[in-house]
Every structure is written in structure tokens, then in C-alpha cells.
């Protein structure tokens, strides 16, 4: 029905030909899609988000069909019986929610967009030398892309603006790099184990401190 339609009831008194007609105009509330949006912004490519929405009044699977389409491949999902849908976002995407009646006539439609950022990537990572003694330092080197933050672990050193870092270690460590993009998505490099050997602490003694030329003594270490 549309606004102004007359709803009519005909009252028949048995077989009497006289009828009483009672008519009343109908006011039809137009269906609206409300609050159609993702549950978060700045999504890393390949991650999932949940799209949610509401209606100003309920729809019925008996009379309506709701579909969700995306701008990347045009695929459509039937979402008639729900008000949310989880989707995997492979790049900037516009989603369109459309409600039709059973004849295919569009009753309501709304769009929302999801922005994405590329994932951080660690292209190379190494730490050397593989074995250190005492306070000898190690040097870690790396190459990373799409990273807004870089952290050398397990030391927790922020190395965002660098491509190498030198520091001492006081024990055997599995050193690695964590790269994070602006959406907060993190990746880790493989671990590089650096073996730490304590500084030697030798002792060296003689059993005699004063001898004649040609005498023997014992040295111990």
C-alpha cells in the first residue's frame, strides 16, 4: 500500500443487496535503513569486520528480501533474517544494503564504506654475531615495509626510524623484530638465537715464589 490508499470493508446483511461501505485512508511509514556501518575503521587488508544496521520498523521474510553487495566483486548475500554480517575486507570496499519486496521493487537502500591499510611486512631480519662473550654487543639488521612502528624484542627497544641497532645482551637471547601498521596489526620476524658466554675468570698460580736458578716449580691454572 501507499499513502492515501483507502482500506474498504463491505458489510453484507445476509442475502440483502444493500451494502454498507466503510473506508479509511492508510498512512504508510516508509522503511528506512539506520546506522549502517562497520564496527571499526582502519582495517588491515585481509582482516574481518562486522557490518551492522537497524530498521525504523521490522521487516518480514514473508514480504521482504534484504541483500548485501560489495563493490569489489559484486557478490550478494541474503541478510533478510539478520541485522549484522561479518565480512573479510581485501581492500577499500563499499557495501550496499538493499531491501526489496517480493516483486523486486526497491523499498530502501543504503551504503557504507570500509577503508583499509596494507599489512606491515618484514622482508629481512638478522642478528650477529651468533655467539658473544661478556659485554660484547650484537647488531640486528632488518628491512620492513608498511610499518608505522618497529620494536626489537625481547628487549622492547623502539627502532621505528632505523634499519639496524647495536646493543649488549647479558644472556642467551632469541632476538626478533615486531612490525606494526597504523591499524595496529602486528607481524613478527623469525627468531635469531644469540648465545651468550660469560667472560672467563682465570686463575694462575705457582707453588713457589722464590727459587734458585735451575730449580723446578709447578704452575697451576
C-alpha positions in Angstrom: 0.0 0.0 0.0 1.0 3.6 -0.5 -0.1 6.7 1.4 -3.7 7.7 0.8 -4.9 4.1 0.0 -8.5 3.5 1.1 -9.0 0.4 3.2 -12.5 -0.8 2.5 -14.8 -3.2 4.4 -18.1 -4.2 2.7 -20.7 -5.4 5.1 -23.4 -7.7 3.7 -26.6 -8.3 5.5 -27.2 -11.9 4.5 -28.7 -12.1 1.0 -29.6 -8.4 1.1 -28.3 -6.5 -1.8 -27.7 -3.3 0.3 -24.1 -3.0 1.4 -22.5 -0.6 3.8 -19.1 0.6 2.8 -16.7 1.8 5.4 -13.4 3.3 4.0 -10.4 4.8 5.8 -7.2 6.3 4.4 -4.0 4.5 5.3 -0.8 6.2 6.3 2.2 4.0 5.3 5.5 4.5 7.2 8.4 4.3 4.7 11.0 1.7 5.6 14.4 3.2 6.4 17.8 1.6 7.0 19.5 3.2 10.0 23.1 3.1 11.4 24.6 1.0 8.6 28.3 1.0 9.4 31.3 -1.3 10.2 32.2 -2.0 13.8 35.7 -0.4 13.4 37.7 1.8 11.0 41.2 1.4 9.6 41.1 -2.2 8.8 44.2 -4.2 7.7 43.7 -5.8 4.3 42.6 -9.4 4.7 41.0 -8.8 8.2 37.3 -9.2 9.0 34.9 -6.6 10.2 31.2 -6.8 11.2 28.7 -4.6 9.4 25.7 -3.7 11.4 22.4 -1.9 10.8 18.9 -1.3 12.1 15.5 -0.5 10.6 12.9 2.0 11.7 10.4 -0.9 11.7 10.7 -4.6 11.4 10.9 -6.4 8.0 9.4 -9.8 7.4 11.0 -12.6 5.3 7.4 -13.2 4.1 7.2 -9.9 2.4 10.8 -8.6 2.1 14.3 -9.5 0.8 17.4 -7.8 2.1 20.7 -8.3 0.2 24.3 -7.1 1.0 26.6 -6.5 -2.0 30.2 -5.3 -2.2 31.9 -3.1 -4.8 34.9 -5.3 -5.2 33.4 -8.4 -6.9 29.6 -7.6 -6.8 28.8 -10.7 -4.8 25.5 -10.6 -2.9 24.5 -12.1 0.5 20.9 -12.7 1.7 20.7 -10.9 5.1 16.9 -10.7 5.4 16.9 -12.5 8.7 19.7 -10.6 10.4 20.9 -7.1 11.2 24.7 -7.8 11.1 27.1 -9.6 8.8 30.9 -10.4 9.2 32.9 -9.7 6.0 36.5 -10.1 5.0 37.9 -6.9 3.5 40.7 -7.3 0.9 40.9 -3.6 0.1 38.8 -0.4 0.2 35.3 -1.6 -0.3 31.8 0.0 -0.5 28.9 -2.2 0.8 25.3 -1.7 -0.3 22.3 -2.9 1.7 19.1 -3.1 -0.3 15.6 -4.1 0.8 13.0 -5.1 -1.8 9.6 -6.5 -1.8 8.9 -10.0 -3.2 8.3 -8.4 -6.7 11.8 -6.9 -6.7 10.7 -3.3 -6.1 13.4 -1.5 -4.1 11.9 -0.2 -0.8 15.1 1.0 0.9 18.9 1.1 0.1 21.9 2.4 2.0 25.7 2.3 1.5 28.8 2.3 3.8 32.5 2.2 3.0 35.4 0.4 4.8 38.9 1.9 4.4 41.9 -0.4 4.6 45.6 -0.1 5.2 48.2 -2.6 3.8 49.7 -5.1 6.4 53.1 -4.5 7.8 55.8 -6.7 6.2 59.2 -7.7 7.4 61.3 -8.5 4.3 64.5 -9.5 6.1 65.9 -9.8 9.6 69.2 -10.9 11.1 71.3 -10.5 14.2 75.1 -11.1 14.6 77.4 -12.4 15.8 75.7 -15.7 16.8 77.8 -16.0 19.9 79.1 -13.3 22.2 81.3 -13.2 25.3 80.7 -11.0 28.3 79.7 -7.4 27.4 80.3 -7.8 23.7 77.4 -6.2 21.8 75.2 -7.6 19.0 73.9 -5.9 15.9 70.4 -6.6 14.5 69.6 -5.5 10.9 66.3 -5.6 9.0 64.2 -4.4 6.1 60.4 -3.7 6.6 57.6 -2.0 4.7 54.2 -0.5 5.6 55.3 -0.4 9.3 54.4 2.6 11.4 56.2 1.1 14.4 59.1 -1.3 14.8 60.2 -2.9 18.1 63.3 -5.1 18.7 62.3 -7.9 21.0 62.6 -9.3 23.7 64.4 -6.1 24.7 61.4 -3.9 23.8 63.5 -1.3 22.1 61.7 1.1 19.7 63.6 1.1 16.5 61.0 2.6 14.2 63.2 5.1 12.4 66.2 2.7 12.0 67.2 -0.3 9.9 69.8 -1.6 12.4 70.5 -1.4 16.1 73.5 -2.4 18.3 73.2 -3.3 21.9 74.7 -5.6 24.6 73.0 -8.7 25.9 73.6 -10.3 29.3 72.3 -13.8 28.5 71.3 -16.1 25.6 68.5 -14.4 23.7 66.1 -15.3 20.9 66.1 -11.9 19.1 63.3 -10.9 16.8 61.5 -7.8 15.3 57.8 -6.8 15.6 56.4 -4.6 12.8 53.0 -2.8 13.3 51.0 -0.9 10.8 48.8 2.1 11.5 45.8 -0.1 12.1 47.6 -1.9 14.9 48.1 -5.2 13.0 51.4 -6.8 14.0 53.7 -9.3 12.4 56.9 -10.9 13.8 60.2 -11.9 12.2 61.7 -15.4 12.7 63.8 -15.6 15.9 67.6 -15.5 15.8 69.2 -17.1 18.8 72.4 -15.3 20.1 74.4 -17.5 22.5 75.9 -15.6 25.4 79.1 -17.0 27.1 80.2 -15.5 30.4 83.6 -13.7 30.5 86.4 -16.1 31.5 87.7 -15.6 35.0 91.0 -17.5 35.1 93.4 -18.1 38.0 97.1 -18.7 37.5 99.4 -19.6 40.4 102.8 -21.0 41.2 103.7 -23.3 44.1 106.8 -21.3 44.7 107.5 -17.6 44.7 111.3 -17.7 45.2 113.6 -20.3 43.6 117.3 -20.9 42.7 118.3 -20.9 39.1 117.7 -24.4 37.7 115.1 -25.4 40.3 111.6 -26.6 39.3 108.2 -25.2 40.2 104.6 -26.1 39.4 102.3 -23.7 37.6 98.5 -24.2 38.0 95.6 -22.6 36.1 
